[in-house]
Amino acid sequence: MNPAPRPAPHSRPASALPSRRGLLGGLVAGAALAATPALASSARAAARPAPAPAPRATRPLLLGTYTSEGGGGTGIGTAAYDTGTGAITPGPVITGVENPSYLALHPSGATVYAVAEQEAGAVTAVSIAPDGTYEVLGSRPTGGSGTTHLSVHPSGRRLLSANYGSGSVAVHPIAEDGSLGERTDLVTHGSPPPGPGQGGPHAHQIVTAPDGGHILAVDLGTDTVYTYALDEAAGTLTEVSRATLAPGSGPRHLAFHPGGRFAYLACELDNSLVVCAYDPATGALTPGPGQPTGTGSGTSYPSQPVVTGDGAYVYLANRGHNSLTRYAVEDDGAAVRLLDTVPVGGDWPRQLALSPDGSLLFAANQRSATVTVFGVGPDGSLTAAGDPFPAPVAVCVLPLA
């Protein structure tokens, strides 16, 4: 979500989607026999065709959308992507899930969770069977409105969610089968006061720090990142620190460097990326100066940063500019250097995701109702891979291993 009004969505093609694995195979024909054993062996060797190239692997891809908007989807889209080319093949839709605008996977890989971004916010669990079939396990209310983000605690025992409309964060227990229990905590961001024109607190993201010891909640309305300690047994949050950004900056999403001591924070209202130092001992986040996005002086509404697995590059999606910014990471994560921007190939890139092996970058483009795919080069450069994939009101893409 963002505080700026959105235009009415365009009419979109319906989404339909894949099997979880693509398989190729073939048989090699036998060769004719010669009159003697030696000649027969030679004839068989000569007749044997060259080995066929190894089949390309395909992997599952899940797609988040809005089911309540005209031209939107009818549930969570499923698809398969080619790990070599990035080509996406559509598959069936997981119905019975309302406004699944953000998705997160359980560490076991057996359950995916979706927000219900609506007035009465909720979170839904969907099981993923080994054969690739899916089953909706049920939903639980979050106690807030406009649930816009969620993540699974590394223990796999708690689901964390952020309610944009009400400016609150919630915790739910996760059962052994991946289903959700009743909410164990709800914390509303009552202070500091919202920034200019930001209309109250708006929790936009909740994540666990790499050390596993603290939970960070990014609030766009109060220009603050709150740090909590999670009581894993009780499922409750206790605030331990907060980082205040410049008034009116509108912090939206952050991504950690794999070293765990720095995070990169997208501020959508002042068009900046902020490098923040993180102290695992205290949970304190210390923002540095905002870095330019390379999109000029216009409003670009940056939405989400992602960091490569080796920590060498950061990518940032710019919605107003319809581009992706590439930064080089320097000083062991403490600094970034703007390298370039490339067109995203769609309209309003709301969310980014790297494939598990880091070779592909996916962008969910909300207003053009497409997913675009880029190959990631050894130097972090991005190369468009194929044509945009049509997906109704695409607002989240989740590539699976």
C-alpha positions in Angstrom: 0.0 0.0 0.0 1.0 3.6 -0.3 -0.6 6.9 0.8 -0.8 8.2 -2.7 -4.2 7.4 -4.4 -4.1 4.6 -7.0 -5.9 4.9 -10.3 -8.5 2.4 -11.1 -6.9 -0.8 -12.4 -7.0 -1.6 -16.0 -8.8 -4.6 -17.4 -6.6 -7.6 -16.9 -6.3 -11.0 -18.5 -7.3 -13.9 -16.2 -4.5 -15.9 -14.5 -4.2 -19.6 -14.9 -1.3 -21.7 -13.7 1.3 -24.9 -13.5 2.6 -28.2 -12.4 5.4 -27.9 -9.9 8.0 -29.7 -11.9 8.6 -29.8 -15.6 10.1 -33.1 -16.8 11.6 -34.0 -20.1 12.8 -37.4 -21.2 13.6 -39.6 -24.2 14.7 -43.1 -25.3 17.8 -43.9 -27.3 17.2 -46.4 -30.2 19.4 -49.5 -30.5 22.0 -49.9 -33.2 22.2 -52.7 -35.9 24.5 -55.6 -35.1 27.6 -56.5 -37.2 28.7 -60.0 -38.1 31.5 -60.3 -35.5 31.5 -59.2 -31.8 34.2 -56.7 -32.5 32.4 -55.2 -35.4 29.1 -55.3 -33.5 30.7 -53.3 -30.7 32.1 -50.8 -33.2 28.8 -50.6 -35.0 26.9 -49.9 -31.8 29.4 -47.2 -30.8 29.1 -45.5 -34.2 25.3 -45.7 -34.2 25.0 -44.3 -30.7 23.7 -40.7 -31.0 25.3 -37.8 -29.1 24.0 -37.3 -25.6 20.9 -35.1 -25.5 21.3 -31.9 -23.6 20.1 -32.1 -20.0 16.5 -31.0 -19.6 16.0 -27.5 -18.1 14.6 -27.5 -14.6 11.3 -25.8 -13.8 10.3 -24.5 -10.4 7.1 -23.3 -8.9 6.1 -19.7 -8.8 3.3 -18.2 -6.7 1.5 -14.9 -7.6 -0.3 -12.5 -5.3 -3.1 -10.2 -6.5 -6.2 -8.4 -5.4 -9.5 -10.3 -5.8 -11.7 -7.3 -5.0 -10.5 -5.1 -7.8 -11.9 -5.0 -11.3 -9.6 -7.1 -13.5 -8.0 -8.6 -10.5 -7.4 -12.3 -9.8 -9.5 -15.0 -8.3 -7.0 -16.2 -5.7 -3.3 -17.1 -5.5 -1.9 -17.7 -8.9 0.4 -20.6 -9.5 3.0 -20.9 -12.3 6.3 -22.6 -13.2 9.4 -20.8 -14.3 12.4 -22.1 -16.3 15.5 -21.7 -14.2 17.6 -21.2 -17.2 15.5 -18.8 -19.4 13.1 -17.4 -16.8 10.2 -18.2 -19.0 6.9 -18.5 -17.0 4.2 -21.1 -17.7 0.8 -20.5 -16.3 -1.1 -23.0 -14.1 -4.3 -23.2 -11.9 -5.4 -20.6 -9.4 -5.7 -21.4 -5.7 -9.2 -20.1 -4.9 -10.8 -19.4 -1.6 -8.2 -16.7 -0.6 -9.3 -13.1 -0.5 -6.9 -10.3 -1.6 -3.7 -12.3 -1.3 -1.5 -9.2 -2.0 1.6 -10.6 -0.2 2.9 -14.1 0.3 5.5 -15.8 2.5 6.8 -19.4 2.6 7.3 -21.5 5.8 10.9 -22.6 6.3 9.8 -26.2 5.7 8.5 -25.3 2.3 5.3 -27.1 3.1 3.0 -24.1 3.7 2.6 -20.7 2.1 0.9 -17.8 4.0 -1.1 -14.9 2.4 -2.4 -11.6 3.7 -6.0 -10.6 3.2 -5.6 -6.9 2.4 -9.0 -5.6 3.3 -10.9 -3.7 6.0 -11.1 -6.7 8.3 -7.5 -7.9 7.9 -6.6 -11.6 8.0 -3.9 -14.1 7.2 -4.4 -17.4 5.4 -2.4 -20.7 5.4 -2.2 -22.9 2.3 -0.5 -26.3 2.4 1.7 -27.4 -0.4 1.8 -31.2 -0.9 4.8 -33.1 -2.3 2.9 -33.7 -5.6 2.4 -30.0 -6.0 -1.3 -29.8 -5.0 -2.5 -27.1 -2.6 -5.1 -27.0 0.2 -6.4 -23.9 2.0 -6.0 -24.6 5.7 -8.1 -21.6 6.9 -7.7 -17.9 7.9 -7.4 -16.0 11.1 -8.2 -12.3 11.8 -5.2 -10.1 12.5 -7.1 -7.6 14.6 -6.3 -4.7 12.3 -7.2 -3.4 8.8 -5.4 -3.5 5.5 -3.0 -6.4 6.3 -0.3 -5.7 3.8 2.8 -7.8 4.8 3.7 -11.0 6.7 6.7 -13.1 7.4 7.4 -16.4 9.2 9.7 -16.4 12.2 12.8 -18.6 11.6 11.6 -21.0 14.3 8.6 -21.8 12.0 6.3 -21.4 15.0 5.1 -17.9 14.7 3.6 -15.8 11.8 4.1 -12.0 12.0 1.9 -9.6 10.1 1.7 -5.9 9.5 -1.7 -4.0 9.2 -1.2 -0.9 7.1 -4.7 0.6 7.6 -4.6 0.5 11.4 -0.9 0.8 11.9 -0.5 -2.3 14.0 1.5 -5.6 14.0 0.2 -9.0 15.0 1.5 -12.5 16.0 -0.2 -15.9 15.3 1.0 -19.3 16.3 1.7 -21.9 13.6 0.7 -25.5 14.3 2.7 -28.6 13.2 0.6 -29.0 10.1 1.2 -25.3 9.1 -2.3 -24.1 10.1 -2.7 -20.9 12.2 -4.0 -20.5 15.7 -5.7 -17.5 17.2 -3.7 -14.3 17.5 -1.4 -14.1 20.5 -0.5 -10.4 20.3 -1.4 -7.1 18.6 0.6 -3.9 19.0 -0.5 -0.6 17.6 1.9 2.2 16.7 0.6 5.1 18.6 3.7 7.3 18.6 5.6 9.3 17.3 2.9 11.3 15.5 2.5 10.7 11.8 4.5 12.7 9.3 3.0 15.5 7.1 0.0 14.3 5.2 0.6 10.7 6.2 -2.7 10.2 8.0 -1.8 8.1 11.0 0.4 5.1 11.5 0.8 2.7 8.6 2.7 -0.5 9.4 4.0 -1.7 6.0 6.5 -4.5 6.8 7.5 -6.9 9.6 10.6 -9.1 9.5 13.0 -11.0 11.7 16.6 -9.7 11.8 19.2 -12.3 10.6 20.4 -12.9 14.1 16.9 -14.2 15.0 16.8 -12.2 18.1 14.7 -9.2 17.1 11.6 -8.3 15.1 11.6 -5.1 13.0 8.4 -3.3 11.9 8.6 -0.6 9.3 5.9 2.1 9.7 5.4 4.4 6.7 3.0 6.8 8.6 5.2 7.5 11.6 8.5 7.5 9.7 9.8 4.9 12.2 11.2 1.4 12.3 10.2 -0.3 15.6 12.4 -3.1 17.0 10.7 -5.8 19.2 11.8 -8.8 21.2 9.6 -11.8 20.6 8.7 -14.1 23.5 8.5 -17.3 21.4 6.7 -19.2 24.1 4.0 -16.7 24.7 4.0 -15.2 21.2 4.1 -11.6 22.4 6.1 -8.6 21.4 8.0 -6.1 23.6 9.4 -2.9 22.1 13.2 -2.5 22.7 14.2 0.2 20.3 13.0 2.5 17.5 14.7 4.3 14.7 13.2 7.6 13.5 13.6 8.7 9.9 13.2 12.2 8.5 9.6 13.5 8.7 7.8 12.8 5.5 10.3 10.2 4.3 7.8 7.3 4.3 9.9 4.2 5.1 8.3 1.2 3.4 10.4 -1.9 3.2 13.9 -2.9 4.3 16.2 -5.8 3.3 19.2 -7.0 5.3 22.7 -7.5 4.1 23.7 -11.2 4.6 26.3 -10.2 7.1 23.5 -9.1 9.4 25.0 -5.8 10.5 23.4 -3.5 7.9 20.0 -3.0 6.3 18.8 -1.1 3.3 15.5 0.8 3.7 13.3 2.1 0.8 11.6 5.4 1.7 8.8 5.9 -0.8 7.9 9.5 -0.1 11.3 11.2 -0.4 12.7 8.9 -3.2 15.6 7.5 -1.2 17.4 4.4 -0.1 18.8 4.6 3.5 21.7 2.4 4.7 21.0 1.5 8.3 23.5 0.0 10.8 22.0 -2.7 12.9 23.2 -3.9 16.4 22.3 -7.5 17.0 22.9 -7.1 20.8 20.4 -4.4 21.3 18.2 -4.5 18.2 19.0 -0.8 17.6 18.8 0.4 14.0 20.7 3.5 13.1 19.8 5.2 9.8 22.4 7.0 7.7 21.8 9.7 5.1 19.4 8.9 2.2 21.0 7.7 -1.0 19.6 8.8 -4.4 17.7 6.4 -6.5 19.0 7.6 -9.9 15.4 8.4 -11.0 15.8 12.2 -11.2 13.7 14.8 -9.4 10.3 13.3 -10.1 8.4 11.1 -7.6 9.4 7.5 -8.1 7.8 5.9 -5.0 10.5 3.3 -4.4 8.8 0.1 -3.2 11.2 -2.6 -2.2 14.9 -3.3 -2.0 16.4 -6.8 -2.4 20.0 -7.9 -1.8 21.9 -10.6 -3.7 22.9 -13.7 -1.7 26.6 -12.7 -1.7 25.8 -9.2 -0.5 27.4 -7.6 -3.5 24.4 -5.7 -4.9 21.2 -4.1 -3.9 18.3 -3.7 -6.3 15.5 -1.2 -5.8 12.1 -1.1 -7.5 10.9 2.4 -8.5 7.1 2.6 -9.2 6.7 6.1 -10.5 9.8 5.8 -12.7 9.0 2.2 -13.7 12.6 1.2 -13.3 15.1 -0.9 -11.3 18.1 0.7 -9.6 21.3 -1.2 -9.1 23.7 -0.4 -6.3 27.1 -1.8 -5.5 27.6 -2.7 -1.9 30.8 -1.5 -0.3 32.6 -1.4 3.0 31.2 -4.8 4.1 27.7 -3.6 3.7 28.1 -0.1 5.3 27.8 1.8 2.0 26.1 1.6 -1.4 27.2 3.1 -4.7 24.6 3.9 -7.4 25.5 2.1 -10.6 22.6 2.4 -13.0 18.8 2.1 -13.6 17.1 -0.1 -16.2 13.4 0.0 -17.3 11.3 -2.6 -15.5 9.3 -3.4 -18.7 6.0 -2.9 -16.9 4.0 -0.3 -15.0 4.2 0.3 -11.2 6.7 -2.4 -9.9 5.3 -3.1 -6.5 7.4 -6.1 -5.4 10.7 -7.8 -6.3 12.0 -11.3 -5.7 15.3 -13.1 -6.5 15.1 -16.8 -7.5 16.5 -19.1 -4.8 19.8 -19.5 -6.8 20.0 -15.7 -7.4 20.2 -16.1 -11.2 16.9 -14.4 -11.9 15.0 -11.3 -10.6 11.2 -11.1 -10.9 9.2 -7.9 -10.7 5.4 -7.8 -10.1 4.0 -4.8 -12.0 0.7 -3.9 -10.5 -0.8 -1.5 -13.1 0.3 -3.3 -16.2 -0.8 -6.6 -14.7 2.5 -8.3 -15.6 5.5 -10.1 -14.2 8.8 -9.3 -15.8 12.0 -11.4 -15.4 15.6 -10.4 -15.6 18.8 -12.5 -15.8 21.3 -11.5 -13.1 24.9 -11.2 -14.5 28.1 -11.9 -12.5 28.5 -8.2 -12.2 25.0 -7.8 -10.9 23.8 -6.4 -14.3 20.1 -7.1 -15.2 19.1 -8.3 -18.7 15.4 -8.7 -19.6 14.5 -12.3 -20.1 11.6 -12.8 -22.6 8.3 -11.1 -22.8 6.3 -9.9 -19.8 4.0 -12.6 -18.3 0.4 -11.5 -17.9 -0.9 -11.8 -14.3 -4.0 -10.1 -13.0 -3.1 -7.1 -10.8 0.3 -8.6 -10.1 1.5 -7.3 -6.7 3.6 -10.1 -5.4 5.7 -12.9 -6.9 7.2 -15.8 -4.8 9.6 -18.1 -6.6 10.1 -21.4 -4.9 13.0 -23.8 -4.8 
